[in-house]
Amino acid sequence: MTVPSSDAAEAALVQRVIQAIRECPGIDTSGISVTLVAGGVALKGPLQTMDHRDAVVRTALRVHGVTSIADELDIAHYREHPSRPTSV
């Protein structure tokens, strides 16, 4: 089966993002999923800290072809402290 070029390009973009975030030093990104959404990518899954989240999002944004990030990452620290405000 031949994959249309736009589908192949989208799959390649997802793979580039996955590869880039897997290389974040000291961060377990094995539970992060990457999907395409409205011209950008969605990142979903667990991370331990906001610093890890920031590093993963910055890394994904540096990947050629990524125009935006839908951040659906789940930060363990905030799950453990629900009274802490989540807005910046």
N, C-alpha and C positions, 0 to 999 in steps of 0.2 A: 504494500500500500504506500502511495506517495503522499507525503504530508504537504499541504499547501505552504508556500513560502512564508506567509504571515504567521501561520501556526508554528512553523519551524523557528522563525525568529522569536516568537513569544516563548517557546520552550527553551531556546538558547538563553534568553534573558533571565528566565527563572533559574536556570542552571548556573549562570554567572553569579547571580545574587547568592544562591545557596553556597557555591564555592567560596565566595568572598566572606560571607559571615562565618563559615566553618573555620576560617583562618584567623578569627579574632583570638588573640592570645589570652589564655586563662579563662575563657568563657565557654561554658557548655551550651552549645547551640544545637545539640542533637535533636531537641524536641521542637525546634522552630520550623514551621511550614511557611513556604513562600508561594503566593498565588498572584495572578494578574487581576487587577481591578481598575477599571476606568482610566487606562493610560499609565497606571503606576503599579506598584506591587504592595500586597498586604503581607505583613509579618505577623504570625500568630504562634503563640506557644509560651512556655515558661522560661523566665530568667530569674536570677537571684537578686539583683540589685538594679537601681535606676542607672548606675554607672554602666552596668552591662547593657542595659537597654539603649542608653545613649550611644555606646560604642557600636552596637549592632545596627542601629538606625543610620548613624553616620557612615558606616561601612557600606550599607546597602545603597545609600544615596550617591556614593562615589562610583558605583557600577555604571558603565556607559549604557545609556538607554533608559535608566530609571529616571522618571520625571517627578514622581511623588511616592510617598509612603503612607499606607494606611496602617497605623500602629495598633495592633490588637494583641500586643505582648502582655503577658500576665507576670507581674512582678511579685515574687514571694514576700518581700518585705512589707508590701502594702496589704497583702492578704492577712498577714499576721497582726497588723495594726490598723484595723478598719476605721478607727476614729481619726486617723491622720488624714488631713486634707490631701486630695490628689491633684488639685489645680495648682498651677505655678503662678 
